[in-house]
Amino acid sequence: MQKRDRDDRLSSLPDDILVNILDRLNARDAGRTSVISRRWSQLLAKLSQLIINAQDFLPEGLSSDNMSGDDLVRVNAAAVEATKSLLTRRNPGEHTICRLSTTFYLEDDAPISIGHAVGNAMSTHKIEKAEFTVLTEKDDELSYGPRFVLFFNECLHAFTGLTSLHLENLMFAESGFVSNILGTCKQLQHLDFTNCETESWMILQVEHAQLTTLSFIDCCMGKVELKWLPRLTRINFEWLMCFKELPLSFVHVPLLEVVSLTNIALRWHKLIKLSTLLFETSVRDLRLDFKCEKIWVQPECLTKRLSSVFHRLSIVNLVSIPEGYDLTWTMFILEAAPSLEEFYMKVLDHPCEMEMNKKKRRKGLYSEKKGVEWESPTSNFKHYRLTKLIIFCFESCMVSHVRHVMKAAVNLKDVYMYSRLGCMDCVDLKPLKPSTFPWSIKKRASTKKLITQGIESHARIHFPHSAEMSDDHAARL
């Protein structure tokens, strides 16, 4: 009786509230509500968010890492059935689909079936956002490239209306096919490539009127030239060690605000001058990831050109800086960016991600000297906008650097110095260096005294444990 009462109270809610609840469920769970009653079945036709992910149909206890071929066929088939069911039950033009997101594996005929269903829906329904996330079962670019080309050519109508496309582990026979994707998907706003290649490397000139977010992770497509992207606001670029220079250039990206660059630099890699790379941009948020290896940016002295490049920069995040090296070089960013407000640094070696074998490091031409040197040409430099300094994995050897920043940043409000971050993958590997983080109240007091001695600053100094990290700080890791 009590259960029926609870069901009745839920069913008594207005349709718009129930639809709002269903919009928060994945397709599998939302579809299960259709058996409750005829009314609940009709509510599915009013959903504004259709999120269909083949991985949601995995049997309980099974993960995507240990699927068999039969499991993959079954979850793909379930995704096809869910896509068709949710789209065909809707009345044409009656309710807007705010977001139609489908995630599926590039196997058998399932992608083409989903592509046709989505393409037909685009002809009869108003769809604000349409997304394809194309997954692969294993690292086999040679076979998956032709499969995607077949899928693409069979479902052109769906691709012309896509707003987001996420691809992985594909090798294209022709480098021009990437341009073909951009030329066909004219509504595209978000495009992600992960571990994708083209057989011939040449300059890939990216031109698109609507694209706002672009990502290349571990891709080999030659040099990427952002030639004409009038709406691009974000770029995430992680390049492979086989390129001596950064295979990325900016030509016309007037709205670019967020840039993330990642590389494992070897001895023969050239250092990058940020003033040259970002000259025609107005970047506000810059993230540089060094992957615990050689610093690959060239510290630069303040010039009129450098200051014009960094005049809007308000957030800088330096990730995976190798341990044991002087951090003075990071001050050049502070001097070059007068509008900088938040400065993040994570100094940590990850044995799980690094090549630790000495012979392999020599053969692979890894750098043993990973740091760079820089000395400010400006005496008594002052910065007036920086309010937050956040250091992840703080150690006592960083005291002098914190003092440098505090002396320069006269309006600094908070300094957060987090303890060493844990890494489950590093636990069974070569032990990390012993931490010198001030754990006790007494050591924190003495460290704070060392930092502030002789400095007039109102900044609050915090020593939070990494487990107590705030959400906005965690988002920067």
C-alpha positions in Angstrom: 0.0 0.0 0.0 2.8 2.4 0.9 4.6 1.6 -2.3 1.4 2.4 -4.3 1.0 5.7 -2.5 4.6 6.7 -3.4 4.0 5.7 -7.0 0.8 7.7 -7.0 2.4 10.8 -5.6 5.1 10.6 -8.3 2.6 10.1 -11.1 0.5 13.0 -9.9 3.3 15.4 -10.8 2.8 17.6 -13.9 4.2 16.3 -17.2 6.9 19.0 -17.4 8.3 18.0 -14.1 8.3 14.3 -14.9 10.0 15.0 -18.3 12.6 17.0 -16.5 13.3 14.0 -14.3 13.5 11.6 -17.2 15.8 14.0 -19.0 18.4 13.4 -16.3 18.5 9.6 -17.0 20.4 7.8 -19.6 18.4 6.1 -22.5 18.4 2.7 -20.8 16.9 3.9 -17.5 14.5 6.3 -19.2 13.2 3.6 -21.5 12.5 1.3 -18.5 9.9 3.8 -17.2 7.7 3.1 -20.3 6.4 -0.1 -18.7 5.0 1.7 -15.7 1.9 3.0 -17.5 0.7 4.4 -20.8 1.2 7.9 -19.5 4.9 7.2 -18.7 5.3 5.7 -22.2 4.0 8.8 -23.8 6.4 11.0 -21.7 9.4 9.5 -23.6 8.2 11.3 -26.7 8.6 14.6 -24.9 12.2 14.3 -23.8 14.5 17.1 -24.7 17.7 15.3 -23.8 18.3 12.0 -25.6 21.6 10.5 -24.4 22.2 7.1 -25.9 25.5 5.4 -25.0 26.2 1.8 -26.0 28.3 1.4 -22.8 25.2 2.0 -20.7 23.9 -1.4 -22.0 26.7 -3.4 -20.7 25.6 -6.3 -18.5 26.1 -5.8 -14.8 29.7 -6.6 -13.6 31.1 -6.2 -17.1 33.2 -3.2 -18.1 34.2 -1.9 -21.5 37.8 -3.2 -20.9 36.8 -6.9 -20.8 34.1 -7.1 -23.4 34.1 -10.0 -25.8 33.2 -9.6 -29.5 29.7 -10.9 -28.7 29.3 -8.4 -25.9 30.2 -5.6 -28.2 27.7 -6.7 -30.8 24.9 -6.9 -28.2 25.6 -3.4 -26.7 25.8 -1.9 -30.2 22.5 -3.6 -31.1 20.9 -2.2 -27.9 22.1 1.3 -28.8 20.6 1.0 -32.3 17.3 -0.2 -30.8 17.2 2.6 -28.2 17.9 5.2 -30.9 15.2 4.0 -33.2 12.7 3.5 -30.4 13.2 7.0 -28.9 13.1 8.8 -32.2 10.2 6.9 -34.0 7.8 7.4 -31.1 8.0 11.2 -31.4 5.5 13.3 -33.4 7.3 15.3 -36.1 7.9 18.9 -35.0 6.0 18.7 -31.8 8.8 18.8 -29.2 12.3 20.2 -29.7 15.2 17.9 -29.1 17.7 20.1 -27.3 20.4 17.4 -27.4 20.7 14.1 -29.2 23.9 12.3 -28.3 24.7 8.9 -29.5 27.8 6.9 -28.5 28.5 3.6 -30.2 31.3 1.3 -31.4 32.6 1.3 -35.0 31.6 -2.4 -35.5 29.2 -4.3 -37.8 26.3 -2.3 -39.3 25.3 -0.5 -36.1 26.9 2.9 -36.9 25.1 3.0 -40.3 21.7 2.1 -38.7 22.2 4.8 -36.1 23.3 7.3 -38.7 20.2 6.7 -40.8 17.9 7.0 -37.8 19.6 10.3 -36.8 19.5 11.6 -40.3 15.8 10.9 -40.7 15.1 12.6 -37.3 17.0 15.7 -38.6 14.5 15.8 -41.5 11.4 15.7 -39.3 12.3 17.1 -35.9 14.0 20.3 -34.6 17.3 19.2 -33.1 19.4 21.9 -31.5 22.5 19.7 -30.8 23.4 16.4 -32.4 26.5 14.5 -31.3 28.3 11.3 -32.5 31.0 9.7 -30.3 32.6 6.9 -32.3 34.3 4.3 -30.1 36.8 1.6 -31.1 37.3 -1.8 -29.4 41.1 -1.9 -29.8 44.0 0.1 -31.2 43.7 -0.9 -34.8 43.7 2.3 -36.9 44.3 0.5 -40.2 41.0 -1.3 -40.1 38.9 1.3 -38.4 39.8 4.1 -40.9 38.1 2.5 -43.9 35.1 1.5 -41.7 34.6 5.1 -40.7 34.9 6.4 -44.3 32.1 3.9 -45.3 30.0 5.0 -42.4 30.5 8.7 -43.3 29.7 8.2 -46.9 26.5 6.2 -46.1 25.2 8.7 -43.6 26.1 12.1 -45.1 22.7 13.5 -44.2 23.3 12.9 -40.5 26.8 14.4 -40.6 25.6 17.6 -42.3 23.6 18.3 -39.1 26.1 17.2 -36.5 27.2 19.8 -33.9 29.8 17.5 -32.1 32.0 14.7 -33.4 34.4 12.6 -31.3 36.7 10.2 -33.1 39.5 7.8 -31.9 42.0 5.3 -33.3 41.5 6.0 -37.0 43.9 6.0 -39.8 42.8 7.8 -43.0 44.4 6.8 -46.3 44.1 10.4 -47.5 45.0 13.5 -45.5 42.3 15.4 -47.4 39.6 13.3 -45.7 39.8 15.4 -42.5 39.1 18.5 -44.7 36.2 16.5 -46.2 34.8 16.0 -42.7 35.0 19.7 -42.0 33.5 20.6 -45.4 30.5 18.2 -44.9 29.8 18.9 -41.2 29.0 22.6 -41.7 27.1 22.8 -38.4 30.0 21.3 -36.4 30.9 23.2 -33.2 33.0 20.6 -31.3 35.5 18.2 -33.0 37.9 15.8 -31.2 40.5 13.5 -32.7 42.3 11.0 -30.4 45.1 8.8 -31.7 44.2 9.4 -35.3 46.6 9.4 -38.3 46.8 10.1 -42.0 49.1 7.9 -44.1 50.7 11.0 -45.7 51.7 13.9 -43.6 51.2 17.3 -45.0 49.8 20.7 -43.8 46.3 20.3 -42.6 44.6 23.7 -43.1 41.6 23.9 -40.9 38.8 26.2 -42.0 35.3 26.2 -40.5 32.7 28.9 -39.9 31.0 27.3 -36.8 33.8 25.4 -34.9 34.3 26.6 -31.3 36.2 23.7 -29.8 39.0 21.6 -31.4 41.1 18.8 -29.9 44.0 16.8 -31.3 45.4 14.2 -28.9 48.3 12.0 -29.9 47.6 12.5 -33.6 49.9 12.3 -36.6 48.4 14.3 -39.4 51.3 16.6 -40.3 51.3 20.2 -39.3 47.9 21.7 -38.3 47.3 25.2 -39.5 44.3 26.9 -38.0 43.8 29.0 -41.0 40.2 30.4 -40.7 38.2 29.7 -37.5 36.3 32.9 -36.7 34.4 31.3 -33.8 37.0 29.0 -32.2 37.4 29.7 -28.5 39.2 26.5 -27.3 42.1 24.4 -28.6 43.5 21.3 -26.9 46.7 20.0 -28.7 48.9 17.1 -27.5 51.5 16.3 -30.0 53.8 13.3 -30.5 57.6 13.2 -29.9 58.2 12.6 -33.6 57.9 16.3 -34.4 61.0 18.5 -33.8 58.9 21.6 -33.7 55.3 22.2 -32.6 53.2 21.2 -35.6 50.6 23.8 -34.8 50.1 27.4 -36.0 47.4 30.0 -35.6 46.4 32.2 -38.5 42.9 33.6 -38.0 41.4 32.7 -34.6 40.2 36.1 -33.3 38.0 34.6 -30.5 40.5 32.0 -29.2 40.6 32.2 -25.4 41.6 28.8 -24.0 44.7 27.0 -25.1 46.0 23.7 -23.8 49.3 22.3 -25.1 51.0 19.0 -24.0 54.2 17.4 -25.1 57.0 15.0 -23.9 60.1 16.9 -25.0 63.3 15.1 -25.9 66.8 16.5 -26.2 66.4 17.4 -29.9 63.1 19.2 -29.5 63.3 22.9 -30.1 62.1 25.3 -27.4 58.9 27.1 -28.2 58.6 30.9 -27.9 55.1 31.6 -26.7 55.2 35.1 -28.0 55.7 33.8 -31.6 53.2 31.0 -31.3 50.3 33.1 -29.8 51.1 36.3 -31.6 47.8 36.7 -33.4 45.6 35.5 -30.5 44.0 36.9 -27.4 44.4 34.0 -25.0 42.8 34.3 -21.6 43.5 30.8 -20.2 46.7 28.9 -20.9 47.6 25.4 -19.9 51.0 23.9 -20.5 51.7 20.2 -19.7 55.3 19.0 -19.6 54.6 15.3 -18.7 57.4 15.3 -16.1 60.0 15.7 -18.8 62.0 18.6 -20.3 60.6 22.1 -20.1 59.8 23.0 -23.7 59.0 26.7 -23.5 61.7 29.3 -23.9 61.6 31.9 -21.1 61.5 35.3 -22.7 62.4 38.9 -21.7 59.5 41.3 -21.6 59.2 43.2 -24.9 56.4 45.2 -26.5 55.5 42.2 -28.6 55.4 39.8 -25.7 53.3 42.1 -23.6 50.8 42.5 -26.4 50.4 38.8 -26.8 49.7 38.2 -23.1 47.7 41.3 -22.4 44.5 39.4 -21.8 46.0 36.4 -20.1 44.3 35.9 -16.7 44.9 32.2 -15.8 48.1 30.1 -16.3 48.3 26.4 -15.4 51.7 24.7 -15.6 51.1 20.9 -15.3 53.6 18.1 -14.5 56.7 20.2 -14.1 59.6 17.8 -13.5 60.8 17.7 -9.9 64.1 19.0 -8.6 64.6 22.0 -10.9 64.6 25.7 -10.2 61.2 27.3 -10.8 62.5 30.8 -11.4 61.8 30.5 -15.1 58.1 30.6 -14.4 58.5 34.2 -13.4 58.8 35.3 -17.0 55.1 34.5 -17.5 54.2 36.7 -14.5 56.3 39.6 -16.0 54.8 39.1 -19.4 51.1 38.9 -18.3 50.1 42.1 -16.4 46.5 40.9 -16.2 47.3 37.5 -14.7 45.0 36.7 -11.7 45.5 33.0 -11.0 48.7 31.1 -11.3 48.7 27.2 -11.0 51.7 24.9 -10.9 51.9 21.2 -10.3 55.4 19.9 -9.7 55.4 16.1 -9.7 57.2 13.1 -11.3 54.9 10.2 -12.3 57.0 7.0 -12.7 53.9 5.3 -14.2 54.0 7.8 -17.1 57.7 8.2 -17.5 60.4 6.1 -19.1 62.5 5.1 -16.0 64.9 2.7 -17.6 68.3 4.5 -18.0 69.4 2.6 -21.1 66.0 3.3 -22.8 66.2 6.9 -21.8 69.6 7.3 -23.4 68.5 5.4 -26.6 65.3 7.5 -26.7 67.3 10.7 -26.4 65.4 11.8 -23.3 66.8 14.8 -21.5 68.6 14.3 -18.2 68.7 18.1 -17.6 65.0 19.0 -17.8 65.0 22.5 -16.4 65.6 25.9 -18.1 67.3 29.0 -16.7 66.1 32.5 -16.7 67.1 35.7 -14.9 64.8 38.7 -14.8 66.2 41.7 -16.5 63.8 43.9 -14.4 64.8 44.8 -10.9 62.1 45.3 -8.3 59.4 44.0 -10.7 55.9 44.5 -9.4 52.6 42.7 -10.4 49.3 44.3 -9.5 46.6 41.8 -10.6 47.7 38.4 -9.4 45.4 37.3 -6.5 46.0 33.5 -6.3 49.0 31.3 -6.3 48.2 27.6 -6.2 51.0 25.0 -6.0 50.2 21.3 -6.1 52.7 19.0 -4.5 54.5 21.7 -2.5 57.9 20.8 -1.0 60.2 22.9 1.2 62.6 23.5 -1.6 60.0 25.7 -3.2 60.0 28.3 -0.4 62.4 30.7 -2.2 60.2 30.6 -5.3 57.0 31.4 -3.3 58.9 34.3 -1.8 59.8 35.6 -5.3 56.1 35.6 -6.3 55.0 37.2 -3.1 57.5 40.0 -3.4 56.4 40.8 -6.9 52.6 40.3 -6.5 51.7 43.2 -4.2 48.0 42.4 -4.2 48.2 38.7 -3.7 45.4 37.4 -1.5 45.9 33.7 -1.2 48.7 31.2 -1.5 47.6 27.5 -1.6 50.4 24.9 -1.2 48.9 21.5 -1.5 50.5 18.3 -0.2 51.8 15.6 -2.7 49.1 14.2 -4.9 48.6 10.4 -4.7 48.8 8.2 -7.7 47.6 4.6 -7.5 49.5 3.6 -10.7 52.8 4.8 -9.1 52.4 2.9 -5.8 54.1 -0.4 -7.0 56.8 1.4 -9.0 60.1 3.0 -8.0 59.4 4.9 -4.8 58.9 8.7 -5.1 61.2 11.1 -3.3 60.3 11.5 0.3 57.9 14.4 0.9 59.1 17.5 2.7 55.6 19.0 3.0 55.1 20.6 6.4 52.6 18.3 7.9 52.8 19.4 11.6 51.5 22.7 12.9 55.0 23.6 14.1 56.6 23.0 10.7 53.8 24.9 8.9 54.4 27.9 11.2 58.2 27.8 10.6 57.6 27.4 6.8 55.2 30.4 6.8 57.8 32.4 8.7 60.5 31.6 6.2 58.2 32.6 3.3 57.1 35.9 4.8 60.3 37.0 6.5 61.1 40.6 5.3 58.1 40.7 2.9 55.2 43.0 3.4 52.2 41.0 2.1 48.6 40.5 3.2 48.3 37.2 1.4 46.8 34.3 3.4 49.0 31.2 3.3 47.2 27.8 3.2 48.6 24.3 3.5 45.6 22.1 2.5 45.9 18.4 2.1 45.3 17.2 -1.4 42.3 15.2 -0.2 40.7 18.5 0.8 41.0 20.1 -2.6 38.3 22.5 -3.7 36.4 21.7 -6.9 37.8 24.7 -8.8 41.4 23.7 -8.0 40.8 20.1 -8.8 39.5 21.1 -12.2 43.0 22.5 -13.0 44.8 19.2 -12.5 
